[in-house]
């Protein structure tokens, strides 16, 4: 049983609290209203006691409050939740609400205590943070979108990360076939240039680190000097990288750990959930850009090899659209006809065909295209010195997945 002095003490605590503390009965009618509530909602106690709490709520939220009060009556704990309440001025205020039962001397629930806190400033800060993150990702994507060199992509990303997070360094590691040996390092640092020690392995940094990365998990610590998960030898290795705090995101290809995007700081640092989410997103975008650049480079090298091969053969080779418009020739065509790369594309190749052969050759070509068949025909092609010579011409269709030219 609470005596009068204890009741007075509790009432004083409630009244002096900076938080809004309001009690309602089981019909959701206000029964008490402290100074914190007056400051938060703009109403005095006299204005609200005896009236429904719905007067400071959005209409759509009333049903939800009824459900929560019913849960409390049924002895079900209601988690802290966020909602919007109305100030006397009509202004909407974002709040964090905690509900708890009010019991009588016999322990029966007679009402509900609602503790509310204004979180508008926090919500605004979160919104600004997300907007800042969104702008960072947009700017970064624009910066690397057209880059073709993988090292340049990694340099741009790591420099942007160092600047955004204000950390000592950011690095992009390439991992060997054993999913352990570091084979290449690219990155940015506020201090000395990053160097890759010979024979460096991911497992050198600790078994838990190696396991996390090979399982696809982000690994981070906030202070190597106080984290009990590391041995003194492992701490010494981290210190050589000025990595008192660090975070790394593994990247996978064909289910194998192949690369790592990491940040290090020479002072202790906390990594927020928002930080981790942004670093993960950046790692994925970096990997996608590197993959794209590698694929484009492989295609470019393949095209160069094809060009070298086709330039070595003595035959005249070209590639045409079904309508006869030509977009590629080998060097031998240019050499034989004397046409320049600017003179040959499109339909201008026809200028090298003898005038008497053009109509019949074009007709046979279009019939072959229509039927989807290969074509063998003969016509005369003008040499660079104006002399026409007979050629056997073979046309082979290149069909798409639908079987069409």
C-alpha positions in Angstrom: 0.0 0.0 0.0 1.4 3.4 -0.9 1.2 6.0 1.9 0.3 9.7 1.4 3.9 10.8 1.4 4.8 8.3 -1.4 1.8 9.4 -3.4 2.9 13.0 -3.1 6.4 12.0 -4.2 5.1 10.1 -7.2 2.8 13.0 -8.2 5.7 15.4 -7.9 7.8 13.3 -10.2 5.0 13.0 -12.8 4.2 16.7 -12.7 7.9 17.8 -13.1 8.7 15.3 -15.9 9.7 16.8 -19.2 7.8 14.0 -20.9 4.0 14.1 -21.5 2.4 11.8 -18.9 -1.4 11.4 -19.4 -3.7 8.8 -17.9 -7.0 7.7 -19.4 -9.7 5.4 -18.2 -10.9 2.3 -20.0 -13.3 4.5 -22.1 -10.2 6.5 -23.2 -11.3 9.6 -21.3 -8.4 11.7 -19.9 -8.1 11.5 -16.1 -4.8 13.3 -15.5 -2.6 15.6 -17.6 0.8 16.8 -16.4 2.9 19.9 -17.3 4.8 18.0 -19.9 1.5 17.2 -21.6 0.6 20.9 -21.5 3.8 21.8 -23.2 3.6 19.1 -25.8 -0.1 19.5 -26.8 -0.7 23.1 -25.9 -3.8 22.4 -23.8 -4.1 23.0 -20.0 -5.3 20.2 -17.8 -8.6 21.9 -17.3 -9.2 21.9 -21.0 -8.8 18.1 -21.5 -9.5 16.3 -18.2 -12.9 14.6 -18.6 -12.7 14.6 -22.4 -11.7 11.8 -24.8 -8.0 11.5 -25.7 -9.2 11.4 -29.3 -9.3 15.2 -29.3 -5.5 15.2 -29.8 -5.5 12.3 -32.2 -6.0 11.9 -36.0 -9.3 10.3 -36.7 -7.6 7.3 -38.4 -5.6 6.5 -35.3 -8.6 6.2 -32.8 -9.4 2.6 -33.7 -5.7 1.7 -33.2 -5.8 3.2 -29.7 -8.9 1.2 -28.9 -7.1 -2.0 -29.9 -4.1 -1.1 -27.8 -6.2 -0.4 -24.7 -8.0 -3.7 -25.2 -4.5 -5.4 -25.3 -3.5 -3.8 -22.0 -6.8 -4.9 -20.4 -6.0 -8.5 -21.6 -2.5 -8.2 -20.0 -0.8 -8.0 -23.4 2.3 -5.8 -23.5 2.1 -3.0 -26.1 5.5 -2.1 -27.6 6.7 1.5 -27.8 5.3 2.9 -31.1 5.5 6.1 -33.2 2.5 8.1 -34.2 1.2 11.6 -35.0 -0.8 13.6 -32.5 -2.4 17.0 -32.8 -1.3 20.2 -31.1 -4.0 22.7 -29.9 -3.0 24.9 -32.9 -3.8 22.1 -35.3 -0.2 21.3 -36.0 0.7 17.7 -36.4 3.5 16.5 -34.0 5.4 13.2 -34.5 5.6 11.4 -31.2 6.9 8.2 -29.5 4.3 6.6 -27.3 4.6 4.2 -24.3 1.5 2.7 -22.9 1.3 0.9 -19.5 -1.6 -0.3 -17.3 -2.9 1.7 -14.3 -4.1 -0.7 -11.6 -6.2 -0.3 -8.5 -5.4 -1.6 -5.0 -6.6 -5.1 -6.0 -4.4 -5.2 -9.1 -7.2 -4.8 -11.6 -6.5 -2.6 -14.7 -8.5 0.6 -14.2 -6.9 2.8 -16.9 -3.9 3.4 -19.1 -0.8 5.6 -18.6 0.5 7.2 -21.9 3.9 8.6 -21.9 4.6 10.7 -25.1 7.8 12.3 -26.3 8.1 14.7 -29.3 10.4 13.1 -31.9 9.9 15.7 -34.6 13.5 16.9 -34.4 14.8 13.3 -34.6 12.5 12.6 -37.6 13.7 15.7 -39.4 17.3 14.7 -38.7 16.6 11.2 -40.1 15.0 12.7 -43.2 18.0 14.9 -43.7 20.3 12.0 -43.2 18.5 9.9 -45.8 18.4 12.8 -48.2 22.1 13.2 -47.8 22.6 9.5 -48.4 20.4 9.5 -51.5 22.4 12.5 -52.9 25.7 10.7 -52.1 24.6 7.6 -54.0 23.2 9.6 -56.9 26.4 11.6 -57.3 28.6 8.5 -56.9 26.6 6.6 -59.5 26.9 9.5 -62.0 30.7 9.6 -61.3 31.4 6.0 -62.1 28.6 5.3 -64.7 30.8 6.0 -67.7 34.1 4.9 -66.4 35.7 1.9 -68.2 38.8 1.4 -66.1 38.2 -0.8 -63.0 41.0 0.8 -61.1 39.6 4.3 -61.7 36.2 3.1 -60.5 37.7 1.9 -57.3 39.7 5.1 -56.8 36.7 7.3 -57.3 34.5 5.2 -54.9 37.1 4.9 -52.2 37.9 8.7 -52.3 34.2 9.5 -52.1 33.8 7.2 -49.1 36.8 8.7 -47.2 35.3 12.2 -47.7 31.7 11.2 -46.9 32.4 9.2 -43.7 35.4 11.3 -42.7 37.5 8.2 -42.1 41.2 7.6 -42.4 41.1 5.3 -45.4 38.8 3.2 -47.7 40.1 0.3 -49.7 38.9 -2.2 -52.3 40.6 -5.6 -52.1 40.6 -8.3 -54.7 40.7 -11.8 -53.2 42.4 -14.8 -54.8 40.9 -18.2 -55.7 41.5 -19.5 -52.2 39.1 -16.8 -50.9 41.8 -15.7 -48.5 44.9 -14.2 -50.3 44.7 -10.5 -51.1 45.8 -10.2 -54.7 45.3 -6.5 -55.3 44.5 -3.3 -53.4 43.1 0.0 -54.5 42.0 2.8 -52.2 42.2 6.3 -50.8 43.8 7.5 -47.6 44.0 10.8 -45.8 47.7 10.1 -45.0 50.2 7.8 -46.6 49.4 5.9 -49.8 48.0 2.4 -49.1 50.5 -0.4 -49.6 49.7 -4.1 -50.0 52.1 -6.2 -47.8 53.4 -9.2 -49.7 51.4 -12.4 -49.0 48.7 -10.7 -47.0 45.7 -12.9 -46.2 42.3 -12.1 -44.9 42.7 -14.8 -42.2 45.7 -12.9 -40.8 43.2 -10.5 -39.3 41.5 -13.2 -37.2 39.5 -16.4 -37.7 36.2 -14.6 -36.9 37.0 -12.0 -39.6 37.8 -14.7 -42.2 34.7 -16.7 -41.3 32.4 -13.7 -41.5 33.6 -12.6 -45.0 33.5 -16.1 -46.4 29.9 -16.4 -45.1 28.9 -13.2 -46.8 28.6 -11.2 -43.5 29.6 -7.6 -43.0 32.2 -7.4 -40.2 33.0 -4.4 -38.1 34.5 -3.3 -34.8 34.5 0.1 -33.1 37.7 0.0 -31.1 40.4 -2.6 -31.6 42.1 -1.6 -28.3 39.1 -2.7 -26.2 37.4 -5.4 -28.3 38.0 -8.7 -26.6 37.5 -10.7 -29.8 41.1 -10.0 -31.0 44.4 -11.3 -29.9 47.3 -8.9 -29.3 49.0 -10.1 -32.5 45.9 -9.3 -34.5 45.6 -5.9 -32.8 49.2 -5.2 -33.9 48.4 -6.0 -37.5 45.4 -3.7 -37.5 47.5 -0.9 -36.0 49.9 -1.1 -39.0 46.9 -0.1 -41.1 45.8 2.7 -38.7 42.7 0.7 -38.2 41.5 1.3 -34.7 38.0 1.1 -36.0 37.0 -0.7 -39.2 34.2 -2.2 -41.3 34.3 -4.5 -44.3 31.6 -5.7 -46.8 32.4 -8.9 -48.7 31.5 -9.2 -52.4 30.7 -12.5 -54.1 30.8 -13.9 -57.6 29.5 -17.4 -58.3 29.1 -18.0 -54.6 32.8 -17.2 -53.9 34.3 -14.4 -51.9 36.2 -12.3 -54.5 36.5 -8.8 -53.2 36.1 -6.5 -50.2 35.1 -2.9 -49.7 36.4 -1.7 -46.3 36.8 1.5 -44.3 39.3 2.1 -41.5 39.7 4.9 -39.0 42.7 5.8 -36.7 40.3 6.6 -33.8 37.5 4.7 -32.2 34.3 5.1 -34.1 30.7 3.8 -33.9 29.1 2.4 -37.0 25.4 3.2 -37.1 22.8 1.0 -38.8 22.5 3.7 -41.4 26.2 3.8 -41.9 26.3 0.0 -42.5 23.4 0.1 -44.9 25.0 2.8 -47.0 28.4 1.1 -47.0 26.7 -2.1 -48.2 24.8 -0.3 -50.9 28.0 1.4 -52.1 29.8 -1.9 -52.1 27.1 -3.4 -54.3 27.1 -0.5 -56.7 30.9 -0.6 -56.9 30.9 -4.3 -57.7 28.3 -3.8 -60.4 30.3 -1.0 -61.9 33.5 -3.1 -61.8 31.7 -6.1 -63.3 30.3 -3.9 -66.1 33.7 -2.4 -66.9 35.3 -5.9 -66.9 32.6 -7.2 -69.3 33.0 -4.2 -71.6 36.7 -4.6 -71.6 36.4 -8.3 -72.4 34.0 -7.5 -75.2 36.4 -4.8 -76.5 39.3 -7.2 -76.5 37.2 -9.8 -78.2 36.2 -7.3 -80.9 39.9 -6.3 -81.4 40.9 -10.0 -81.7 38.1 -10.5 -84.2 39.2 -7.4 -86.2 42.8 -8.6 -86.3 41.7 -12.1 -87.5 39.4 -10.7 -90.2 42.0 -8.2 -91.4 44.5 -11.1 -91.9 42.3 -13.1 -94.2 42.6 -12.3 -98.0 38.8 -12.3 -98.5 36.5 -9.2 -98.5 34.3 -9.4 -95.4 31.4 -7.3 -94.3 28.3 -7.3 -92.1 25.0 -6.0 -93.3 21.5 -5.4 -92.0 18.7 -7.5 -93.7 17.9 -4.4 -95.9 21.4 -4.4 -97.2 22.7 -1.5 -95.2 26.3 -2.3 -94.2 27.9 -1.3 -90.9 31.2 -3.1 -90.8 34.0 -4.1 -93.3 37.3 -5.7 -92.8 40.5 -4.0 -93.7 40.8 -6.0 -96.9 37.6 -4.5 -98.3 39.0 -1.0 -97.7 42.3 -1.9 -99.2 40.9 -3.5 -102.3 38.1 -1.0 -103.2 40.0 2.1 -102.0 36.9 3.2 -100.0 37.6 4.9 -96.7 35.8 4.0 -93.5 33.7 7.1 -94.0 32.8 6.3 -97.6 31.8 2.6 -97.1 29.0 2.4 -94.5 25.3 2.2 -95.3 24.5 1.7 -99.0 27.6 3.4 -100.3 29.3 0.0 -100.8 27.1 -0.3 -103.9 29.4 2.2 -105.6 32.0 -0.5 -105.8 29.7 -2.9 -107.6 29.6 -2.9 -111.4 26.5 -1.0 -112.6 25.4 -3.9 -114.8 25.4 -6.3 -111.8 23.8 -4.2 -109.1 20.1 -4.8 -109.9 20.3 -8.6 -110.3 22.6 -9.0 -107.2 20.3 -6.8 -105.1 17.2 -8.9 -106.2 18.9 -12.2 -105.3 20.0 -10.8 -102.0 16.5 -9.7 -100.9 15.0 -13.0 -102.0 17.5 -14.8 -99.8 16.7 -12.5 -96.9 13.0 -13.1 -97.4 13.5 -16.9 -97.4 16.1 -16.9 -94.6 18.5 -18.8 -96.8 22.2 -18.6 -97.5 23.2 -17.1 -100.9 26.0 -17.7 -103.4 26.2 -15.3 -106.3 28.8 -13.7 -108.6 29.3 -10.0 -109.4 32.0 -7.7 -110.3 33.7 -5.4 -107.7 35.8 -2.4 -108.6 39.4 -2.3 -107.5 41.0 0.8 -106.1 42.5 1.5 -109.6 39.1 1.3 -111.3 39.5 -2.2 -112.7 36.5 -4.6 -112.1 37.1 -8.2 -111.2 34.7 -11.1 -110.8 34.0 -12.3 -107.2 32.1 -15.2 -105.8 30.0 -13.7 -103.0 28.6 -15.8 -100.1 25.9 -14.4 -97.8 25.2 -16.2 -94.5 22.2 -15.2 -92.4 22.7 -14.3 -88.7 19.4 -15.1 -87.0 18.1 -13.9 -83.7 16.5 -16.1 -81.0 13.2 -16.0 -82.9 14.9 -17.4 -86.0 14.7 -14.1 -87.9 17.4 -12.1 -89.6 
